[in-house]
C-alpha cells in the first residue's frame, strides 16, 4: 500500500447531511419571505463559515442576518438532537481501514462542537482518531490548509494520505495538499475544471473499498 492514513470529509461524504441542510435552508427562506437561490446554495458546499458568509452576503445583503438566524436555529434543532443518516459504504470502509491498522481523521469545514456531536449521534466517533475543523484554520477549503493540518496531527506525510471528498471545493483542497484523493459526488457533480485534477471519481464508497482491497 502506498498510503499510511485516511482523511475524510464529513458532510455529504460520511453523513447524508447536505440534503437535510439544503431542505432546512429552503424552509428558512420561505419563513423569512426570501428567495431560495439554489445555484448560490450549491456553490457554498464544502466551504467553511467565513467562505459561506461572503457568498451569502453578496446574494442576500442585509437580509442575511435574519435568514442565517432562522436557518441556524432550525438546523441545530435537527443535527444536535437527531442522528444524520450515514452514507452507504461508510461503516464497511471504516471497519476495513481499522483492520489494516490505518489511522483515520476527519477534516470538515463544520465547527468543532457541531462536528463532534454529529459524529457521536451517527455512531462514527469510535472510528475517528483525529478531528480537524474549519474553525481551526485560517483558510478554508478549497485551500489545502485543513488537510495539511489533519495530516500533521496524524504524523503522516500528506502524500501518504488517502483523502475522501464529495464536493468540488473539498477535492480541490485535498488535491492541493498532494493527497491520494477520491471524490464521491453528492449533490453537485464534478465540474470540468475539477475533473482535470487527475484524482479518482467514483460513485460510492463501496467501490472505493473494492479498489483498495484489490490494491492491497
HELIX and SHEET records of a PDB file:
HELIX    1   1 UNK A   17  UNK A   31  1                                  15    
HELIX    2   2 UNK A   38  UNK A   43  1                                   6    
HELIX    3   3 UNK A   49  UNK A   60  1                                  12    
HELIX    4   4 UNK A   61  UNK A   63  5                                   3    
HELIX    5   5 UNK A   64  UNK A   79  1                                  16    
HELIX    6   6 UNK A   90  UNK A   99  1                                  10    
HELIX    7   7 UNK A  112  UNK A  121  1                                  10    
HELIX    8   8 UNK A  125  UNK A  127  5                                   3    
HELIX    9   9 UNK A  134  UNK A  136  5                                   3    
HELIX   10  10 UNK A  145  UNK A  154  1                                  10    
HELIX   11  11 UNK A  158  UNK A  160  5                                   3    
HELIX   12  12 UNK A  168  UNK A  176  1                                   9    
HELIX   13  13 UNK A  192  UNK A  195  1                                   4    
HELIX   14  14 UNK A  205  UNK A  215  1                                  11    
SHEET    1   A 6 UNK A 130  UNK A 133  0                                        
SHEET    2   A 6 UNK A 103  UNK A 108  1                                        
SHEET    3   A 6 UNK A   5  UNK A   8  1                                        
SHEET    4   A 6 UNK A 161  UNK A 165  1                                        
SHEET    5   A 6 UNK A 180  UNK A 183  1                                        
SHEET    6   A 6 UNK A 200  UNK A 201  1                                        
END                                                                             
